[in-house]
Amino acid sequence: MNPLKKPLPAYILIITAAMILIAVACNKNSSTGTTTNSNPNNIPAEQIVTASVQGRVVDENGIPVEGAAVTSGTAAATTDVNGVFSFSAISMSSRFGYVEATKSGYFTASRSIITNGGASNYINIQLIPQSAVAYFSAPVGGSIVIQTGDTVSFGDSAVVEASSKAAYTGTVNVYTTYLDPTDSLLYNKMPGDLRGIGSNGYETALQSFGLADVILRDASGNALQIASGKTAVLTWTIPASLQGTAPATVPLWYFNDTTGRWIQQGTAIRSGNTYVGQVSHFTWWACAQTVSTVNFNVTFKNQFGNPLAYAYYIIQSTTMGTQGGFTNSSGFAQGLIPKSASLTIKVISQCGTLLGGVNVGPALSDQTLGTITVTTIGGLLTLTGTVVDCNNNPVDSGYVSTIIDGLNYKATVKNGVYTLAVNRCFSQPITVSLTPVDLTTQLQGTPLSLQQIVDGKDSVSQLAACQ
C-alpha cells in the first residue's frame, strides 16, 4: 500500500529556554546518569542497557515501506503496512544502540541512538534506491562519477572477490550514492548518526563535508572488494556553504555496520573546493572533522500538554553543516550540542515539511533544558473526548493511549477532557484505537476502535477508565 502524502499545517515555536540542541539521538531519560570517562568531551561511558525502540521505514519519497527487514542485535522484525516496526526490552549499547533496515533494491540503511535503561526510543529510517551507476573492467581500472564533482577511481587489478579474496578479472558493477551534509533531512538518510570513534579511542561528534557509499558487484550480484595492498580514490566536492571554513586536511571515517560507529581511518586533502582521500575497503565513507560538544536533554510538549511525539529536530550552522534527531513518544530528546557555536534549530515534520525555527546558542556547558512548549495550529487529525472513572466521575489525572498509523500517542486527560492533534503524512482512512488510563486508580478501560477515520476533527464518545 502506498498512501498519498499530504501537506501539513505550519507550527509556531514558543521557545521557553535560552539554549537548544543538536539532536543526534532521542529517547526517554528514565534512568539516572551514568559515570563519565576521561573523554575530553565529558561524554558518559558506554553501557549495555535494556531499552525499547519503535520507528518507521520510508522510501525515497517518504512513503512507508512494508516488508522491510529490521534488526537490532539478535532482535528482528518486519515493517507493517505503515512502515512501522517495534522492539520491546532488547539489549542495546547506551551510546550506540544500533538498528538496521534492509529491503531488496535499496542500500542498507541504519540508525545509531543514545539510550538509557528502560527508555522508549523512536527512529525514522529512509531507504535510498540502489541501481548500478556504471561499470569498469577490473584488470584495467576506471573512474566512476558518483554525481557531478564526486568520483571514485580504481587502479588496475585492484578488485577481489569479497568471500574468497581471489583476484577478480571480470566486469565490476558499481552502485554508489552521495549525501549532502547540508541537507536538512540528512539524519533520516545517513547510516548511524554523526558520531564516531576517533583515533584516540574516544567518542566524538562529527562535522561532515560529504558522505558516500560504494558497493561493488560482479555480474551475478556477488560482492567484490578492494584487493589487499590496493586503494581506491574518493573525491568529494565541498558544499558551497562550507567552503569558507573547510580545513586543508580532514580525517576520513568509515562506517562499521556491525557496531553502528564511524571509525577514523586516513586523511583527505583539500584540492581547491574538493577533498581527495584514499580508502582500502568499501562501506560508507565520510570526510569529517571532530567537534567539541556538551550534553543536553529536553522535553517538548504541545499546547494541550501532550508530548510532542516523533518530532524531527535539526541544528544548522553556516560553519558546521546539519545534524538532527527525533523525540520519542514522551517528547524527550537527548544528545550532543556543538560547544560555543551559534546555531539555528528547525522543526520538520516526518513528511519533510518545515514547521518553524529559531536562532540559538552558543552552549558552553552541559544543558538540562527542561520543557519547551510548541504550539500546533490545526492538526490534520484532531480527536477530542471525555474520560470518566468507575464512579462516572471525570478523570483528573490520566491519559488516553492512541494508535494512529501504527504509532502510539498519548493525550493527557485533565478535568475529564483530552485533545489529541496529530499531523498525518497520509490521507487514506484509518482505524484508530483508544485506551483510557486513570493514573489515580491505576485502572485502564476497554480499548475503543474507531473505523474509517479521516483527517479533520472528530469527537469521540465518552471513555471509561474502569475495568
Residue, then its C-alpha position, 0 to 999 in steps of 0.5 A: m500500500n502506498p498512501l498519498k502524502k499530504p501537506l501539513p499545517a505550519y507550527i509556531l515555536i514558543i521557545t521557553a529556554a535560552m539554549i537548544l540542541i543538536a539532536v543526534a539521538c532521542n529517547k526517554n531519560s528514565s534512568t539516572g546518569t551514568t559515570t563519565n570517562s576521561n573523554p575530553n568531551n565529558i561524554p558518559a561511558e558506554q553501557i549495555v542497557t535494556a531499552s525499547v525502540q519503535g520507528r518507521v521505514v520510508d522510501e525515497n519519497g517518504i512513503p512507508v515501506e512494508g516488508a522491510a527487514v529490521t534488526s537490532g542485535t539478535a532482535a528482528a522484525t518486519t515493517d507493517v503496512n505503515g512502515v512501522f516496526s517495534f522492539s520491546a526490552i532488547s539489549m542495546s549499547s547506551r551510546f550506540g544502540y544500533v538498528e538496521a533496515t534492509k529491503s531488496g533494491y535499496f542500500t542498507a540503511s541504519r540508525s545509531i541512538i543514545t539510550n538509557g535503561g528502560a527508555s522508549n526510543y523512536i527512529n525514522i529510517q529512509l531507504i535510498p534506491q540502489s541501481a548500478v551507476a556504471y561499470f569498469s573492467a577490473p584488470v584495467g581500472g576506471s573512474i566512476v562519477i558518483q554525481t557531478g564533482d564526486t568520483v571514485s577511481f580504481g587502479d588496475s587489478a585492484v578488485v577481489e572477490a569479497s568471500s574468497k579474496a581471489a583476484y577478480t578479472g571480470t566486469v565490476n558493477v558499481y552502485t554508489t550514492y552521495l549525501d549532502p551534509t547540508d541537507s536538512l533531512l540528512y539524519n533520516k538518510m545517513p547510516g548511524d548518526l554523526r558520531g564516531i570513534g576517533s583515533n584516540g579511542y574516544e567518542t566524538a561528534l562529527q562535522s561532515f563535508g560529504l558522505a558516500d557509499v560504494i558497493l561493488r558487484d560482479a555480474s551475478g550480484n556477488a560482492l567484490q572488494i578492494a584487493s589487499g595492498k590496493t586503494a581506491v580514490l574518493t573525491w568529494t566536492i565541498p558544499a558551497s556553504l562550507q567552503g569558507t571554513a573547510p580545513a586543508t586536511v580532514p580525517l576520513w571515517y568509515f562506517n562499521d555496520t556491525t557496531g553502528r560507529w564511524i571509525q577514523q581511518g586516513t586523511a583527505i586533502r583539500s584540492g581547491n573546493t574538493y577533498v581527495g582521500q584514499v580508502s582500502h575497503f568499501t562501506w560508507w565513507a565520510c570526510a569529517q572533522t571532530v567537534s567539541t560538544v556538551n550534553f543536553n536533554v529536553t522535553f517538548k510538549n504541545q499546547f494541550g500538554n501532550p508530548l510532542a511525539y516523533a518530532y524531527y529536530i535539526i541544528q544548522s550552522t553556516t560553519m558546521g553543516t546539519q545534524g538532527g534527531f527525533t523525540n520519542s513518544s514522551g517528547f524527550a530528546q537527548g544528545l550532543i550540542p556543538k560547544s560555543a557555536s551559534l546555531t539555528i534549530k528547525v522543526i520538520s515534520q516526518c513528511g519533510t515539511l518545515l514547521g518553524g525555527v529559531n536562532v540559538g546558542p552558543a552552549l558552553s556547558d552541559q544543558t538540562l533544558g527542561t520543557i519547551t512548549v510548541t504550539t500546533i495550529g490545526g492538526l490534520l487529525t484532531l480527536t477530542g473526548t471525555v474520560v470518566d472513572c468507575n464512579n462516572n466521575p471525570v478523570d483528573s489525572g490520566y491519559v488516553s493511549t492512541i494508535i494512529d498509523g501504527l504509532n502510539y500517542k498519548a493525550t493527557v486527560k485533565n478535568g475529564v477532557y483530552t485533545l489529541a492533534v496529530n499531523r498525518c503524512f497520509s490521507q487514506p482512512i484509518t482505524v484508530s484505537l483508544t485506551p483510557v488510563d486513570l493514573t489515580t486508580q491505576l485502572q485502564g478501560t476497554p480499548l475503543s476502535l474507531q473505523q474509517i477515520v479521516d483527517g479533520k476533527d472528530s469527537v469521540s464518545q465518552l471513555a471509561a477508565c474502569q475495568 
